[in-house]
């Protein structure tokens, strides 16, 4: 089953999605600092690939937030 833009936007709030007629681009609504190690732009050939890349970005962001939280607790 193919994903729709609306499904991807619901699953990954905080991103704008643009059809680049040859692929898809997601751009963060609120940019992350360069030093954060996170991406402000993710791409995919189709919406399924883009969703996979956004999922990976979400995991990375949660992982970094967890590390930051643990270092503050120390």
N, C-alpha and C positions, 0 to 999 in steps of 0.2 A: 504494500500500500504506500502510495506517495504521500509525503508530507505537504502541507500547505504553508504559506508564509504565516498565516494566522496561528497555526499550530506551533510553529517554531517560535514566534513572538510570545505566545502564552507560556511556552516551556522555558524560555530564556528572556525574562524581562530585563530591561536595561540596555537593550541593543536595538539599533535600527537595522533593517535588512533591505538591501538594494539588489535588484536584478541587473546584472551588468551585461546582459545578453551574451552569454558565454560562460557564465558562472554567477555565483551569489557572493555578496560581501555583507558582513555584519560589522557595524561600527558601534562602539560603546556610546551611550548617551552622555555619561559622565566619565571622562578620560581618567585613566590610572597614570600615576607618575612613572616616568621611564625606569627609575630605580626599583619599582615594585616587582619587576620580572614578569608582569602580566601583559597581555596583548590588548591593544585598543581596537584592532582590526583582525577579523578572522574571515577566511574565504573557503569556498567549496565549489566544486563543479556542479553540484546539484544540492537541493535542500537537505537531503539525507546526509551528505558529506558535511555540509555546513553545520547541521545539528550535532553531528559527531564531534566536530572541532569545537563547537560551543560547549558541549558537555565536557570535553577535556579541559577547556579553559575554566569552567566552573569548578571542576575537581582541583585544579591547580590553585585557584583563588581560595577555596576552602582550606586546602592544605597550608597555604601561606598564612591564612588568618589563624589557623590552629597553632602554627609555630609561633606566631607573634603573640598569641594569647598565652602560650606556655612560657615564653621568655619574660612576659610581664609578671607572671605569677611567681617567678623565681626570685 
